[in-house]
């Protein structure tokens, strides 16, 4: 099944984590890169691809203000900015998704987001039909996902991860079609660690 991009939140051994995977039919020539200790970006291998779509390069992971945000677009930065202004993570996600709306491409691609903040996990999506942002009270070994296509309602998966790198690898290895690259965030001490995986 091809579900496009997707985000997940989960809990393993009492620690929350979040993951993101790029799956693409149109722009598979991309990779994840760690910009610093708090940011992972998705970049095209050929910058000329940016002329074909403005949506293919963005920060997919950002850590700030005790929160980890994982998304499929430029709304990563917008959510973090609102959290910096004092908004709770859920409100920051809802306001950002509502303001930026779905992507105005040929497929009306939804914007999706996951966040971990103060021991709580959130998923969100905005489609042509509306916005859904929810806190997910996760039990240990539980994981939920939302994707840009097919799985646009929150659905449960069986994934356990023990590090940010493990999250990224397991996102990449999920059986959905056309994997390109992945990124992960994992609770570590008082903060988060980040990881990425660009395939074998």
Secondary structure, 3 states (H helix, E strand, C coil): CCCCCEEEEEEECCEEEEEEEEECCCCCCEEEEEEECCEEEEEECCHHHHHCCCCCCEEEEEEECCEEEEECCCHHHHHHHHHHCCCCHHHHHHHHHHHHCCCCCCCCCCEEEEEEECCEEEEEEEECCEEEEEECCCCCCCEEEEECCCCCCCEEECCCCCCHHHHHHHHHHCCCCCEEEEEEEEEECCEEEEEEECCC
